Amino acid sequence: MVPFPERLKAARIAKGFKQREAAEYLQITTRSYQQYEGGVRRPSFEALAALAVYLNVTADYLLGLSDTPQSTQGDGL
């Protein structure tokens, strides 16, 4: 299972977003976001859902429960 920080970083880079942009979307500091990617801190359920929407991936993908980034069932979340 791929750890959350690695999936989060890879999904952000694949979309071409900067850490600062992701932090602004979540309305948190850039440092707090960096701690998500560094594995120092974990997002709340609400932040996890927001990240999945922002990065256009499923929460299961970010959590390493699925290797498929997008939902195959309708509109996802």
Backbone as XML, in Angstrom:
<?xml version="1.0"?>
<chain id="A" units="angstrom">
  <residue number="1" name="MET">
    <atom name="N" x="0.845" y="-1.175" z="0.000"/>
    <atom name="CA" x="0.000" y="0.000" z="0.000"/>
    <atom name="C" x="0.898" y="1.249" z="0.000"/>
  </residue>
  <residue number="2" name="VAL">
    <atom name="N" x="0.614" y="2.165" z="-0.911"/>
    <atom name="CA" x="1.394" y="3.404" z="-1.018"/>
    <atom name="C" x="0.906" y="4.386" z="0.049"/>
  </residue>
  <residue number="3" name="PRO">
    <atom name="N" x="1.824" y="4.962" z="0.809"/>
    <atom name="CA" x="1.435" y="5.895" z="1.873"/>
    <atom name="C" x="0.748" y="7.161" z="1.341"/>
  </residue>
  <residue number="4" name="PHE">
    <atom name="N" x="-0.148" y="7.689" z="2.167"/>
    <atom name="CA" x="-0.893" y="8.896" z="1.831"/>
    <atom name="C" x="0.002" y="10.049" z="1.364"/>
  </residue>
  <residue number="5" name="PRO">
    <atom name="N" x="1.079" y="10.390" z="2.096"/>
    <atom name="CA" x="1.894" y="11.533" z="1.654"/>
    <atom name="C" x="2.403" y="11.409" z="0.217"/>
  </residue>
  <residue number="6" name="GLU">
    <atom name="N" x="2.813" y="10.194" z="-0.156"/>
    <atom name="CA" x="3.319" y="9.983" z="-1.517"/>
    <atom name="C" x="2.215" y="10.156" z="-2.552"/>
  </residue>
  <residue number="7" name="ARG">
    <atom name="N" x="1.042" y="9.607" z="-2.270"/>
    <atom name="CA" x="-0.087" y="9.742" z="-3.197"/>
    <atom name="C" x="-0.511" y="11.203" z="-3.325"/>
  </residue>
  <residue number="8" name="LEU">
    <atom name="N" x="-0.560" y="11.904" z="-2.202"/>
    <atom name="CA" x="-0.962" y="13.308" z="-2.212"/>
    <atom name="C" x="-0.008" y="14.128" z="-3.076"/>
  </residue>
  <residue number="9" name="LYS">
    <atom name="N" x="1.270" y="13.966" z="-2.863"/>
    <atom name="CA" x="2.271" y="14.718" z="-3.625"/>
    <atom name="C" x="2.197" y="14.379" z="-5.112"/>
  </residue>
  <residue number="10" name="ALA">
    <atom name="N" x="2.103" y="13.088" z="-5.428"/>
    <atom name="CA" x="2.049" y="12.671" z="-6.829"/>
    <atom name="C" x="0.805" y="13.220" z="-7.528"/>
  </residue>
  <residue number="11" name="ALA">
    <atom name="N" x="-0.335" y="13.200" z="-6.846"/>
    <atom name="CA" x="-1.568" y="13.711" z="-7.441"/>
    <atom name="C" x="-1.478" y="15.214" z="-7.661"/>
  </residue>
  <residue number="12" name="ARG">
    <atom name="N" x="-0.891" y="15.934" z="-6.713"/>
    <atom name="CA" x="-0.742" y="17.384" z="-6.850"/>
    <atom name="C" x="0.178" y="17.719" z="-8.017"/>
  </residue>
  <residue number="13" name="ILE">
    <atom name="N" x="1.294" y="17.041" z="-8.108"/>
    <atom name="CA" x="2.249" y="17.287" z="-9.189"/>
    <atom name="C" x="1.632" y="16.942" z="-10.536"/>
  </residue>
  <residue number="14" name="ALA">
    <atom name="N" x="0.874" y="15.846" z="-10.590"/>
    <atom name="CA" x="0.227" y="15.443" z="-11.845"/>
    <atom name="C" x="-0.737" y="16.511" z="-12.347"/>
  </residue>
  <residue number="15" name="LYS">
    <atom name="N" x="-1.340" y="17.253" z="-11.435"/>
    <atom name="CA" x="-2.268" y="18.324" z="-11.825"/>
    <atom name="C" x="-1.531" y="19.639" z="-12.095"/>
  </residue>
  <residue number="16" name="GLY">
    <atom name="N" x="-0.255" y="19.691" z="-11.760"/>
    <atom name="CA" x="0.530" y="20.903" z="-11.995"/>
    <atom name="C" x="0.294" y="21.993" z="-10.961"/>
  </residue>
  <residue number="17" name="PHE">
    <atom name="N" x="-0.179" y="21.601" z="-9.771"/>
    <atom name="CA" x="-0.452" y="22.568" z="-8.707"/>
    <atom name="C" x="0.763" y="22.709" z="-7.807"/>
  </residue>
  <residue number="18" name="LYS">
    <atom name="N" x="0.932" y="23.890" z="-7.244"/>
    <atom name="CA" x="1.975" y="24.139" z="-6.257"/>
    <atom name="C" x="1.407" y="23.877" z="-4.858"/>
  </residue>
  <residue number="19" name="GLN">
    <atom name="N" x="2.279" y="23.605" z="-3.908"/>
    <atom name="CA" x="1.835" y="23.385" z="-2.535"/>
    <atom name="C" x="1.051" y="24.596" z="-2.024"/>
  </residue>
  <residue number="20" name="ARG">
    <atom name="N" x="1.514" y="25.770" z="-2.353"/>
    <atom name="CA" x="0.855" y="27.003" z="-1.920"/>
    <atom name="C" x="-0.578" y="27.064" z="-2.427"/>
  </residue>
  <residue number="21" name="GLU">
    <atom name="N" x="-0.793" y="26.651" z="-3.674"/>
    <atom name="CA" x="-2.133" y="26.673" z="-4.255"/>
    <atom name="C" x="-3.058" y="25.686" z="-3.544"/>
  </residue>
  <residue number="22" name="ALA">
    <atom name="N" x="-2.541" y="24.506" z="-3.232"/>
    <atom name="CA" x="-3.342" y="23.512" z="-2.519"/>
    <atom name="C" x="-3.690" y="24.024" z="-1.124"/>
  </residue>
  <residue number="23" name="ALA">
    <atom name="N" x="-2.731" y="24.638" z="-0.472"/>
    <atom name="CA" x="-2.970" y="25.198" z="0.862"/>
    <atom name="C" x="-4.032" y="26.292" z="0.816"/>
  </residue>
  <residue number="24" name="GLU">
    <atom name="N" x="-3.957" y="27.148" z="-0.173"/>
    <atom name="CA" x="-4.954" y="28.205" z="-0.311"/>
    <atom name="C" x="-6.348" y="27.619" z="-0.529"/>
  </residue>
  <residue number="25" name="TYR">
    <atom name="N" x="-6.433" y="26.571" z="-1.335"/>
    <atom name="CA" x="-7.718" y="25.921" z="-1.583"/>
    <atom name="C" x="-8.307" y="25.383" z="-0.275"/>
  </residue>
  <residue number="26" name="LEU">
    <atom name="N" x="-7.449" y="24.809" z="0.562"/>
    <atom name="CA" x="-7.902" y="24.245" z="1.834"/>
    <atom name="C" x="-8.050" y="25.296" z="2.933"/>
  </residue>
  <residue number="27" name="GLN">
    <atom name="N" x="-7.585" y="26.498" z="2.652"/>
    <atom name="CA" x="-7.587" y="27.602" z="3.611"/>
    <atom name="C" x="-6.752" y="27.259" z="4.851"/>
  </residue>
  <residue number="28" name="ILE">
    <atom name="N" x="-5.556" y="26.723" z="4.575"/>
    <atom name="CA" x="-4.583" y="26.433" z="5.620"/>
    <atom name="C" x="-3.260" y="27.061" z="5.202"/>
  </residue>
  <residue number="29" name="THR">
    <atom name="N" x="-2.291" y="27.037" z="6.104"/>
    <atom name="CA" x="-0.981" y="27.590" z="5.749"/>
    <atom name="C" x="-0.239" y="26.619" z="4.828"/>
  </residue>
  <residue number="30" name="THR">
    <atom name="N" x="0.688" y="27.170" z="4.078"/>
    <atom name="CA" x="1.513" y="26.326" z="3.212"/>
    <atom name="C" x="2.287" y="25.327" z="4.060"/>
  </residue>
  <residue number="31" name="ARG">
    <atom name="N" x="2.750" y="25.739" z="5.217"/>
    <atom name="CA" x="3.502" y="24.848" z="6.108"/>
    <atom name="C" x="2.637" y="23.665" z="6.550"/>
  </residue>
  <residue number="32" name="SER">
    <atom name="N" x="1.382" y="23.928" z="6.867"/>
    <atom name="CA" x="0.484" y="22.833" z="7.259"/>
    <atom name="C" x="0.324" y="21.850" z="6.107"/>
  </residue>
  <residue number="33" name="TYR">
    <atom name="N" x="0.178" y="22.374" z="4.900"/>
    <atom name="CA" x="0.048" y="21.489" z="3.745"/>
    <atom name="C" x="1.332" y="20.682" z="3.542"/>
  </residue>
  <residue number="34" name="GLN">
    <atom name="N" x="2.471" y="21.342" z="3.685"/>
    <atom name="CA" x="3.752" y="20.644" z="3.542"/>
    <atom name="C" x="3.863" y="19.504" z="4.551"/>
  </residue>
  <residue number="35" name="GLN">
    <atom name="N" x="3.293" y="19.686" z="5.719"/>
    <atom name="CA" x="3.321" y="18.630" z="6.722"/>
    <atom name="C" x="2.448" y="17.448" z="6.314"/>
  </residue>
  <residue number="36" name="TYR">
    <atom name="N" x="1.388" y="17.674" z="5.547"/>
    <atom name="CA" x="0.605" y="16.561" z="4.993"/>
    <atom name="C" x="1.486" y="15.735" z="4.061"/>
  </residue>
  <residue number="37" name="GLU">
    <atom name="N" x="2.172" y="16.419" z="3.147"/>
    <atom name="CA" x="3.024" y="15.716" z="2.185"/>
    <atom name="C" x="4.254" y="15.101" z="2.840"/>
  </residue>
  <residue number="38" name="GLY">
    <atom name="N" x="4.676" y="15.664" z="3.948"/>
    <atom name="CA" x="5.836" y="15.134" z="4.655"/>
    <atom name="C" x="5.496" y="14.014" z="5.627"/>
  </residue>
  <residue number="39" name="GLY">
    <atom name="N" x="4.217" y="13.750" z="5.808"/>
    <atom name="CA" x="3.798" y="12.693" z="6.707"/>
    <atom name="C" x="3.852" y="13.068" z="8.177"/>
  </residue>
  <residue number="40" name="VAL">
    <atom name="N" x="4.042" y="14.351" z="8.466"/>
    <atom name="CA" x="4.117" y="14.826" z="9.844"/>
    <atom name="C" x="2.710" y="15.034" z="10.415"/>
  </residue>
  <residue number="41" name="ARG">
    <atom name="N" x="1.792" y="15.377" z="9.543"/>
    <atom name="CA" x="0.435" y="15.735" z="9.949"/>
    <atom name="C" x="-0.562" y="15.076" z="9.005"/>
  </residue>
  <residue number="42" name="ARG">
    <atom name="N" x="-1.752" y="14.770" z="9.513"/>
    <atom name="CA" x="-2.811" y="14.173" z="8.694"/>
    <atom name="C" x="-3.981" y="15.139" z="8.569"/>
  </residue>
  <residue number="43" name="PRO">
    <atom name="N" x="-4.606" y="15.177" z="7.391"/>
    <atom name="CA" x="-5.753" y="16.079" z="7.230"/>
    <atom name="C" x="-6.992" y="15.539" z="7.944"/>
  </residue>
  <residue number="44" name="SER">
    <atom name="N" x="-7.899" y="16.451" z="8.256"/>
    <atom name="CA" x="-9.198" y="16.050" z="8.800"/>
    <atom name="C" x="-9.981" y="15.343" z="7.696"/>
  </residue>
  <residue number="45" name="PHE">
    <atom name="N" x="-11.084" y="14.716" z="8.065"/>
    <atom name="CA" x="-11.933" y="14.078" z="7.063"/>
    <atom name="C" x="-12.416" y="15.096" z="6.041"/>
  </residue>
  <residue number="46" name="GLU">
    <atom name="N" x="-12.764" y="16.286" z="6.520"/>
    <atom name="CA" x="-13.237" y="17.341" z="5.626"/>
    <atom name="C" x="-12.142" y="17.780" z="4.662"/>
  </residue>
  <residue number="47" name="ALA">
    <atom name="N" x="-10.923" y="17.913" z="5.169"/>
    <atom name="CA" x="-9.799" y="18.305" z="4.316"/>
    <atom name="C" x="-9.459" y="17.194" z="3.325"/>
  </residue>
  <residue number="48" name="LEU">
    <atom name="N" x="-9.553" y="15.945" z="3.752"/>
    <atom name="CA" x="-9.304" y="14.822" z="2.847"/>
    <atom name="C" x="-10.307" y="14.832" z="1.697"/>
  </residue>
  <residue number="49" name="ALA">
    <atom name="N" x="-11.572" y="15.048" z="2.016"/>
    <atom name="CA" x="-12.608" y="15.110" z="0.975"/>
    <atom name="C" x="-12.349" y="16.279" z="0.040"/>
  </residue>
  <residue number="50" name="ALA">
    <atom name="N" x="-11.966" y="17.431" z="0.592"/>
    <atom name="CA" x="-11.677" y="18.607" z="-0.227"/>
    <atom name="C" x="-10.474" y="18.351" z="-1.137"/>
  </residue>
  <residue number="51" name="LEU">
    <atom name="N" x="-9.457" y="17.684" z="-0.629"/>
    <atom name="CA" x="-8.284" y="17.356" z="-1.440"/>
    <atom name="C" x="-8.656" y="16.433" z="-2.591"/>
  </residue>
  <residue number="52" name="ALA">
    <atom name="N" x="-9.502" y="15.456" z="-2.314"/>
    <atom name="CA" x="-9.928" y="14.529" z="-3.365"/>
    <atom name="C" x="-10.650" y="15.281" z="-4.476"/>
  </residue>
  <residue number="53" name="VAL">
    <atom name="N" x="-11.515" y="16.206" z="-4.105"/>
    <atom name="CA" x="-12.230" y="17.007" z="-5.104"/>
    <atom name="C" x="-11.248" y="17.897" z="-5.867"/>
  </residue>
  <residue number="54" name="TYR">
    <atom name="N" x="-10.392" y="18.594" z="-5.144"/>
    <atom name="CA" x="-9.430" y="19.520" z="-5.749"/>
    <atom name="C" x="-8.496" y="18.814" z="-6.734"/>
  </residue>
  <residue number="55" name="LEU">
    <atom name="N" x="-8.050" y="17.613" z="-6.363"/>
    <atom name="CA" x="-7.103" y="16.874" z="-7.195"/>
    <atom name="C" x="-7.789" y="15.938" z="-8.182"/>
  </residue>
  <residue number="56" name="ASN">
    <atom name="N" x="-9.117" y="15.879" z="-8.114"/>
    <atom name="CA" x="-9.920" y="15.034" z="-9.007"/>
    <atom name="C" x="-9.515" y="13.561" z="-8.908"/>
  </residue>
  <residue number="57" name="VAL">
    <atom name="N" x="-9.369" y="13.110" z="-7.675"/>
    <atom name="CA" x="-9.090" y="11.703" z="-7.384"/>
    <atom name="C" x="-10.024" y="11.270" z="-6.264"/>
  </residue>
  <residue number="58" name="THR">
    <atom name="N" x="-10.091" y="9.983" z="-6.012"/>
    <atom name="CA" x="-10.922" y="9.513" z="-4.909"/>
    <atom name="C" x="-10.129" y="9.555" z="-3.598"/>
  </residue>
  <residue number="59" name="ALA">
    <atom name="N" x="-10.844" y="9.645" z="-2.496"/>
    <atom name="CA" x="-10.207" y="9.577" z="-1.186"/>
    <atom name="C" x="-9.546" y="8.212" z="-1.008"/>
  </residue>
  <residue number="60" name="ASP">
    <atom name="N" x="-10.181" y="7.162" z="-1.530"/>
    <atom name="CA" x="-9.583" y="5.822" z="-1.454"/>
    <atom name="C" x="-8.215" y="5.794" z="-2.132"/>
  </residue>
  <residue number="61" name="TYR">
    <atom name="N" x="-8.095" y="6.481" z="-3.247"/>
    <atom name="CA" x="-6.809" y="6.541" z="-3.944"/>
    <atom name="C" x="-5.764" y="7.237" z="-3.071"/>
  </residue>
  <residue number="62" name="LEU">
    <atom name="N" x="-6.134" y="8.391" z="-2.512"/>
    <atom name="CA" x="-5.193" y="9.122" z="-1.667"/>
    <atom name="C" x="-4.769" y="8.306" z="-0.454"/>
  </residue>
  <residue number="63" name="LEU">
    <atom name="N" x="-5.697" y="7.528" z="0.079"/>
    <atom name="CA" x="-5.403" y="6.725" z="1.263"/>
    <atom name="C" x="-4.685" y="5.417" z="0.947"/>
  </residue>
  <residue number="64" name="GLY">
    <atom name="N" x="-4.517" y="5.113" z="-0.331"/>
    <atom name="CA" x="-3.826" y="3.891" z="-0.727"/>
    <atom name="C" x="-4.710" y="2.661" z="-0.730"/>
  </residue>
  <residue number="65" name="LEU">
    <atom name="N" x="-6.026" y="2.861" z="-0.667"/>
    <atom name="CA" x="-6.959" y="1.736" z="-0.661"/>
    <atom name="C" x="-7.335" y="1.292" z="-2.065"/>
  </residue>
  <residue number="66" name="SER">
    <atom name="N" x="-7.005" y="2.121" z="-3.050"/>
    <atom name="CA" x="-7.298" y="1.824" z="-4.445"/>
    <atom name="C" x="-6.137" y="2.332" z="-5.289"/>
  </residue>
  <residue number="67" name="ASP">
    <atom name="N" x="-5.864" y="1.644" z="-6.380"/>
    <atom name="CA" x="-4.829" y="2.107" z="-7.304"/>
    <atom name="C" x="-5.424" y="2.883" z="-8.462"/>
  </residue>
  <residue number="68" name="THR">
    <atom name="N" x="-6.739" y="3.048" z="-8.455"/>
    <atom name="CA" x="-7.433" y="3.782" z="-9.503"/>
    <atom name="C" x="-7.734" y="5.191" z="-9.005"/>
  </residue>
  <residue number="69" name="PRO">
    <atom name="N" x="-7.124" y="6.210" z="-9.618"/>
    <atom name="CA" x="-7.331" y="7.582" z="-9.138"/>
    <atom name="C" x="-8.772" y="8.076" z="-9.231"/>
  </residue>
  <residue number="70" name="GLN">
    <atom name="N" x="-9.468" y="7.790" z="-10.324"/>
    <atom name="CA" x="-10.830" y="8.276" z="-10.495"/>
    <atom name="C" x="-11.832" y="7.178" z="-10.196"/>
  </residue>
  <residue number="71" name="SER">
    <atom name="N" x="-12.981" y="7.617" z="-9.736"/>
    <atom name="CA" x="-14.069" y="6.683" z="-9.458"/>
    <atom name="C" x="-14.605" y="6.112" z="-10.760"/>
  </residue>
  <residue number="72" name="THR">
    <atom name="N" x="-14.997" y="4.863" z="-10.698"/>
    <atom name="CA" x="-15.618" y="4.235" z="-11.871"/>
    <atom name="C" x="-17.129" y="4.141" z="-11.669"/>
  </residue>
  <residue number="73" name="GLN">
    <atom name="N" x="-17.627" y="4.754" z="-10.590"/>
    <atom name="CA" x="-19.047" y="4.696" z="-10.262"/>
    <atom name="C" x="-19.631" y="6.102" z="-10.262"/>
  </residue>
  <residue number="74" name="GLY">
    <atom name="N" x="-20.145" y="6.540" z="-11.372"/>
    <atom name="CA" x="-20.818" y="7.835" z="-11.435"/>
    <atom name="C" x="-19.900" y="9.002" z="-11.196"/>
  </residue>
  <residue number="75" name="ASP">
    <atom name="N" x="-20.337" y="9.931" z="-10.345"/>
    <atom name="CA" x="-19.627" y="11.177" z="-10.112"/>
    <atom name="C" x="-18.666" y="11.115" z="-8.936"/>
  </residue>
  <residue number="76" name="GLY">
    <atom name="N" x="-18.414" y="9.962" z="-8.384"/>
    <atom name="CA" x="-17.447" y="9.854" z="-7.304"/>
    <atom name="C" x="-18.019" y="10.299" z="-5.979"/>
  </residue>
  <residue number="77" name="LEU">
    <atom name="N" x="-17.397" y="11.301" z="-5.365"/>
    <atom name="CA" x="-17.798" y="11.754" z="-4.050"/>
    <atom name="C" x="-19.192" y="12.299" z="-4.111"/>
  </residue>
</chain>
